[in-house]
């Protein structure tokens, strides 16, 4: 008897826009994207989350925002 469980994650970009500031690595422009992540188990969606991701438009590095103190 063989059981096969398939899990999948799909990321979909909803919108992109320019963000203020410069990249700390190369000085390029910063862009932000609203990304919806959807997890599926046996082809049925069971978890969905929307988050904002920041990245440099020149060197394509992923940027992380730290809260100011």
C-alpha positions as CSV (number, residue, x, y, z in Angstrom):
1,X,0.0,0.0,0.0
2,X,1.4,3.4,-1.0
3,X,0.2,6.7,0.2
4,X,1.2,9.8,-1.7
5,X,0.5,13.3,-0.2
6,X,1.2,16.3,-2.4
7,X,1.8,19.7,-0.9
8,X,2.3,22.7,-3.0
9,X,2.9,26.4,-2.5
10,X,2.0,29.0,-5.1
11,X,3.1,32.6,-5.0
12,X,1.3,35.2,-7.1
13,X,2.3,38.8,-7.5
14,X,-0.8,41.0,-7.0
15,X,0.8,44.5,-7.5
16,X,4.2,46.2,-7.7
17,X,5.1,49.8,-7.0
18,X,8.2,51.9,-6.3
19,X,9.2,52.4,-2.7
20,X,11.2,55.3,-1.2
21,X,14.9,54.8,-0.4
22,X,17.9,53.2,-2.0
23,X,19.4,49.7,-1.9
24,X,22.2,49.5,0.8
25,X,24.3,47.2,-1.4
26,X,24.4,48.9,-4.8
27,X,22.4,52.2,-4.4
28,X,19.7,51.2,-6.8
29,X,16.0,51.9,-6.6
30,X,13.8,49.9,-4.3
31,X,10.5,48.3,-5.5
32,X,7.9,46.6,-3.4
33,X,5.5,43.8,-4.5
34,X,2.3,42.5,-2.8
35,X,2.6,38.7,-3.0
36,X,-0.2,36.2,-2.1
37,X,1.1,32.8,-0.9
38,X,-1.3,29.9,-1.1
39,X,-0.6,26.5,0.4
40,X,-2.4,23.4,-1.0
41,X,-2.7,19.9,0.4
42,X,-3.9,17.3,-2.1
43,X,-4.8,20.1,-4.5
44,X,-7.2,21.8,-2.0
45,X,-6.2,25.3,-0.7
46,X,-6.0,25.4,3.0
47,X,-3.8,28.5,3.8
48,X,-3.5,31.9,2.2
49,X,-1.5,34.9,3.2
50,X,-0.7,38.3,1.6
51,X,2.5,40.0,2.4
52,X,4.7,42.8,1.0
53,X,8.2,42.0,-0.2
54,X,10.9,44.6,-1.0
55,X,13.7,44.1,-3.5
56,X,16.3,46.2,-5.4
57,X,15.5,46.8,-9.1
58,X,19.2,46.8,-10.1
59,X,20.9,43.9,-8.2
60,X,17.6,42.0,-7.4
61,X,18.6,41.4,-3.8
62,X,15.7,40.8,-1.3
63,X,15.6,43.6,1.2
64,X,14.2,43.3,4.8
65,X,12.8,46.3,6.7
66,X,13.8,46.6,10.4
67,X,11.6,48.7,12.7
68,X,13.3,51.9,13.9
69,X,13.8,52.2,17.6
